[in-house]
């Protein structure tokens, strides 16, 4: 058989493999959604836990929270005021001196009346897996309410529960909000999460421990976060 004649057969097999992989990825996302559905709740009905976990999102250069991040912070305030949680753990990316997803949320929560000692700031939550891992191993959290939008919530709760946390999810989004692009992003993100769990990835930065049962004031280091978390790996 000539190389020209073989080309359609090879191309057909490659296409078949590609379609199988795509189907497996969609199946994984569906599996995560189905298995975490029983743990999704409203702010009013969610069980009491140690902490609300506010997952990071973008912040402007002036420190103004994006709409998505403000929704998450507002949901945490509701849970705290309803005595559903005793503490709020804010996690996100603060790996450089010019970008900080965490400290502005802490200031926003404090301005809303949440005492600083009940707000813990995690500056090394570079992705959802790292945030959950650090919540468990750095902050000693055993139960939490994950606060994010519905496109992200199943994966976040799945990772948390796979790491042994008693986790529930509350959708911070407003009714009718659409997240089509974000939902598509969940496909590769879910594959990555599965890989992290299967290989038991340890986040690069852990740093000192701040038990969630104590006071969060010690984590309010602002621009000094780099000295505490990023100076010397684990």
Rosetta blueprint (number, residue, H / E / L):
1 X L
2 X L
3 X H
4 X H
5 X H
6 X H
7 X H
8 X H
9 X H
10 X H
11 X H
12 X H
13 X H
14 X H
15 X H
16 X H
17 X H
18 X H
19 X H
20 X H
21 X H
22 X H
23 X H
24 X H
25 X H
26 X H
27 X H
28 X H
29 X H
30 X H
31 X H
32 X H
33 X H
34 X H
35 X H
36 X H
37 X H
38 X H
39 X H
40 X E
41 X E
42 X L
43 X L
44 X L
45 X L
46 X L
47 X L
48 X L
49 X E
50 X E
51 X E
52 X E
53 X E
54 X E
55 X L
56 X L
57 X L
58 X L
59 X E
60 X L
61 X L
62 X L
63 X L
64 X L
65 X E
66 X L
67 X H
68 X H
69 X H
70 X H
71 X H
72 X H
73 X H
74 X H
75 X H
76 X H
77 X H
78 X H
79 X H
80 X H
81 X H
82 X L
83 X L
84 X L
85 X E
86 X E
87 X E
88 X E
89 X E
90 X E
91 X E
92 X L
93 X E
94 X L
95 X L
96 X E
97 X L
98 X L
99 X E
100 X L
101 X L
102 X L
103 X H
104 X H
105 X H
106 X H
107 X H
108 X H
109 X H
110 X H
111 X H
112 X L
113 X L
114 X L
115 X L
116 X H
117 X H
118 X H
119 X E
120 X E
121 X E
122 X E
123 X L
124 X E
125 X L
126 X L
127 X L
128 X H
129 X H
130 X H
131 X H
132 X H
133 X H
134 X H
135 X H
136 X H
137 X H
138 X L
139 X L
140 X L
141 X L
142 X L
143 X E
144 X E
145 X E
146 X E
147 X E
148 X E
149 X L
150 X H
151 X H
152 X H
153 X H
154 X H
155 X H
156 X H
157 X H
158 X H
159 X H
160 X H
161 X H
162 X H
163 X L
164 X L
165 X L
166 X E
167 X E
168 X E
169 X E
170 X E
171 X E
172 X L
173 X L
174 X L
175 X L
176 X L
177 X L
178 X L
179 X L
180 X H
181 X H
182 X H
183 X H
184 X H
185 X H
186 X H
187 X H
188 X H
189 X H
190 X H
191 X H
192 X H
193 X H
194 X H
195 X H
196 X H
197 X H
198 X H
199 X L
200 X L
201 X L
202 X L
203 X L
204 X L
205 X L
206 X L
207 X L
208 X L
209 X L
210 X L
211 X L
212 X L
213 X L
214 X L
215 X L
216 X H
217 X H
218 X H
219 X H
220 X L
221 X L
222 X H
223 X H
224 X H
225 X H
226 X H
227 X H
228 X H
229 X H
230 X L
231 X L
232 X L
233 X L
234 X L
